[in-house]
Amino acid sequence: MFIGLLLVLIVFAILFPKLTRFMIGCAAFGVMILVASCIDHAHAGANQDMENMITNASAFANCAYGRALGGKDELRQIKMMGGDSTSVLAMSCAPLVESYVHHCVAAGYAEDHCYGDIKLMAEDALARVGN
């Protein structure tokens, strides 16, 4: 039975070479799509913390920029009195800081690295408003 099917396929390939080439190409493309979808599903859970961290970083940067624009004079006064305006600005968005640090640590980074990122984003917000 197997030999009979094989003979039919060989005769079909000889009689219709372009169709055979097309069918082999479709099969190869299907296998590539199948493998790609398996790889995507295998890593979907591992990247969730990284995606949440990036989302929270964007939200924190927007919050810090908005707070820096709204409290420009207060932050300048804190800076002139020798205070750390960057920390004050960062802590004005405390829930976002906590969420960012949580997902950052869950993604495998050290906690001091995560807080360093927060400080850089707050300094960037201050620099953008000219403070």
MARMI-678027 format. One record per residue (C-alpha): x, y, z negated; residue number from 1; residue in one letter. Coordinates in steps of 0.02 Angstrom, whole numbers, plus 32768, in hexadecimal, padded with zeros to 4 digits. Each point is the difference from the previous one (the first is absolute). Layout:
BEGIN
<x->X	y->Y	z->Z	num->NUM	residuo->A>
...
This chain:
BEGIN
<x->8000	y->8000	z->8000	num->1	residuo->M>
<x->808B	y->8078	z->7FD2	num->2	residuo->F>
<x->805E	y->7FD5	z->80A0	num->3	residuo->I>
<x->7F64	y->801E	z->8068	num->4	residuo->G>
<x->7FE7	y->80AD	z->7FB3	num->5	residuo->L>
<x->80B7	y->8028	z->801A	num->6	residuo->L>
<x->7FF5	y->7FCE	z->80B8	num->7	residuo->L>
<x->7F66	y->806E	z->8018	num->8	residuo->V>
<x->805C	y->8094	z->7FB1	num->9	residuo->L>
<x->8098	y->7FE4	z->8070	num->10	residuo->I>
<x->7F94	y->7FF8	z->809D	num->11	residuo->V>
<x->7FA2	y->809C	z->7FC6	num->12	residuo->F>
<x->80A6	y->805B	z->7FE4	num->13	residuo->A>
<x->803D	y->7FD0	z->80AE	num->14	residuo->I>
<x->7F5F	y->8036	z->8055	num->15	residuo->L>
<x->7FE8	y->80A3	z->7FA0	num->16	residuo->F>
<x->80AC	y->8045	z->7FCD	num->17	residuo->P>
<x->7FC9	y->80B4	z->7FE5	num->18	residuo->K>
<x->7F6D	y->7FCD	z->7F95	num->19	residuo->L>
<x->8070	y->7F8B	z->7F9D	num->20	residuo->T>
<x->807F	y->808B	z->7FE1	num->21	residuo->R>
<x->7F73	y->8074	z->7FCA	num->22	residuo->F>
<x->7FBA	y->7F7D	z->7F87	num->23	residuo->M>
<x->80AD	y->7FE0	z->7FB5	num->24	residuo->I>
<x->8016	y->80BD	z->7FE9	num->25	residuo->G>
<x->7F56	y->800E	z->7FAB	num->26	residuo->C>
<x->802C	y->7F6F	z->7F8D	num->27	residuo->A>
<x->80A8	y->804F	z->7FD2	num->28	residuo->A>
<x->7FAB	y->80A7	z->7FDF	num->29	residuo->F>
<x->7F7F	y->7FA9	z->7F92	num->30	residuo->G>
<x->8088	y->7FAB	z->7F9C	num->31	residuo->V>
<x->8058	y->80A7	z->7FE7	num->32	residuo->M>
<x->7F5E	y->8052	z->7FC4	num->33	residuo->I>
<x->7FE1	y->7F6E	z->7F89	num->34	residuo->L>
<x->80AF	y->800C	z->7FB5	num->35	residuo->V>
<x->7FF4	y->80BE	z->7FF0	num->36	residuo->A>
<x->7F5A	y->7FF6	z->7FA6	num->37	residuo->S>
<x->8044	y->7F7D	z->7F88	num->38	residuo->C>
<x->8097	y->806D	z->7FD7	num->39	residuo->I>
<x->7F91	y->8098	z->7FE4	num->40	residuo->D>
<x->7F8E	y->7FA0	z->7F89	num->41	residuo->H>
<x->8093	y->7FB6	z->7FA3	num->42	residuo->A>
<x->8046	y->80AD	z->7FD3	num->43	residuo->H>
<x->7F5E	y->8060	z->7FE6	num->44	residuo->A>
<x->7FFB	y->7FE7	z->7F43	num->45	residuo->G>
<x->80B7	y->8028	z->7FE4	num->46	residuo->A>
<x->7FF4	y->80AC	z->804F	num->47	residuo->N>
<x->7F66	y->803A	z->7F9E	num->48	residuo->Q>
<x->8066	y->804D	z->7F72	num->49	residuo->D>
<x->806E	y->805A	z->807E	num->50	residuo->M>
<x->7F67	y->8044	z->805C	num->51	residuo->E>
<x->7FB2	y->803B	z->7F5D	num->52	residuo->N>
<x->80A4	y->8051	z->7FCD	num->53	residuo->M>
<x->8009	y->8060	z->80A5	num->54	residuo->I>
<x->7F4A	y->8036	z->7FF1	num->55	residuo->T>
<x->801D	y->803E	z->7F4E	num->56	residuo->N>
<x->809F	y->8059	z->8035	num->57	residuo->A>
<x->7FA0	y->805E	z->8084	num->58	residuo->S>
<x->7F75	y->802B	z->7F85	num->59	residuo->A>
<x->807F	y->803C	z->7F80	num->60	residuo->F>
<x->805C	y->806B	z->807F	num->61	residuo->A>
<x->7F5C	y->8053	z->8032	num->62	residuo->N>
<x->7FCE	y->8019	z->7F4A	num->63	residuo->C>
<x->80AA	y->8049	z->7FD3	num->64	residuo->A>
<x->7FFC	y->8076	z->8095	num->65	residuo->Y>
<x->7F51	y->803A	z->7FD4	num->66	residuo->G>
<x->8030	y->801C	z->7F4A	num->67	residuo->R>
<x->809E	y->805B	z->8033	num->68	residuo->A>
<x->7F9C	y->8075	z->8070	num->69	residuo->L>
<x->7F7C	y->801E	z->7F7A	num->70	residuo->G>
<x->8076	y->8019	z->7F6E	num->71	residuo->G>
<x->808F	y->8057	z->8057	num->72	residuo->K>
<x->8013	y->8089	z->7F7F	num->73	residuo->D>
<x->7FF3	y->7F8C	z->7F6A	num->74	residuo->E>
<x->8082	y->7F8A	z->8046	num->75	residuo->L>
<x->8075	y->8092	z->8023	num->76	residuo->R>
<x->7FEC	y->803D	z->7F4C	num->77	residuo->Q>
<x->8028	y->7F52	z->7FBD	num->78	residuo->I>
<x->809A	y->7FFB	z->806E	num->79	residuo->K>
<x->8039	y->80AE	z->7FC8	num->80	residuo->M>
<x->7FEE	y->7FCF	z->7F48	num->81	residuo->M>
<x->8073	y->7F6D	z->801A	num->82	residuo->G>
<x->7F7A	y->7F7A	z->800C	num->83	residuo->G>
<x->7FF8	y->7F74	z->807D	num->84	residuo->D>
<x->7F7B	y->8037	z->807C	num->85	residuo->S>
<x->8017	y->7F5F	z->8063	num->86	residuo->T>
<x->7FCA	y->7F95	z->7F6D	num->87	residuo->S>
<x->7F6E	y->8072	z->7FD8	num->88	residuo->V>
<x->7FC7	y->7FF5	z->80B5	num->89	residuo->L>
<x->8013	y->7F43	z->8002	num->90	residuo->A>
<x->7F9F	y->7FE9	z->7F5F	num->91	residuo->M>
<x->7F72	y->806D	z->803F	num->92	residuo->S>
<x->7FD6	y->7F6C	z->8071	num->93	residuo->C>
<x->8019	y->7F7E	z->7F77	num->94	residuo->A>
<x->7F82	y->7F7C	z->8039	num->95	residuo->P>
<x->8052	y->7FFA	z->80AB	num->96	residuo->L>
<x->80AC	y->7FF4	z->7FB0	num->97	residuo->V>
<x->7FCA	y->7F6A	z->7F97	num->98	residuo->E>
<x->7FB1	y->7FAA	z->8095	num->99	residuo->S>
<x->8097	y->8020	z->806F	num->100	residuo->Y>
<x->8079	y->7FBF	z->7F7C	num->101	residuo->V>
<x->7F95	y->7F65	z->7FE3	num->102	residuo->H>
<x->7FFE	y->7FD0	z->80B8	num->103	residuo->H>
<x->80B5	y->8032	z->8017	num->104	residuo->C>
<x->8037	y->7F8A	z->7F74	num->105	residuo->V>
<x->7F8C	y->7F78	z->8044	num->106	residuo->A>
<x->8055	y->8014	z->80AA	num->107	residuo->A>
<x->80A6	y->7FD5	z->7FAE	num->108	residuo->G>
<x->8051	y->80A9	z->7FDC	num->109	residuo->Y>
<x->804A	y->8034	z->7F59	num->110	residuo->A>
<x->7F96	y->8076	z->7F97	num->111	residuo->E>
<x->8085	y->8089	z->7FFD	num->112	residuo->D>
<x->8008	y->7FF8	z->80BE	num->113	residuo->H>
<x->7F43	y->801A	z->8008	num->114	residuo->C>
<x->8007	y->8097	z->7F8D	num->115	residuo->Y>
<x->8090	y->8043	z->8068	num->116	residuo->G>
<x->7F8F	y->7FF7	z->8099	num->117	residuo->D>
<x->7F7B	y->8062	z->7FA2	num->118	residuo->I>
<x->807F	y->8084	z->7FD1	num->119	residuo->K>
<x->803A	y->8011	z->80B6	num->120	residuo->L>
<x->7F4D	y->8013	z->803D	num->121	residuo->M>
<x->7FDD	y->8086	z->7F7C	num->122	residuo->A>
<x->80A0	y->805D	z->802C	num->123	residuo->E>
<x->7FCD	y->7FF9	z->80B7	num->124	residuo->D>
<x->7F56	y->804A	z->7FD6	num->125	residuo->A>
<x->8055	y->808D	z->7FA0	num->126	residuo->L>
<x->8077	y->8020	z->8090	num->127	residuo->A>
<x->7F70	y->8007	z->807D	num->128	residuo->R>
<x->7FA9	y->808A	z->7F9F	num->129	residuo->V>
<x->80A3	y->805C	z->7FE6	num->130	residuo->G>
<x->8012	y->7FE8	z->7F45	num->131	residuo->N>
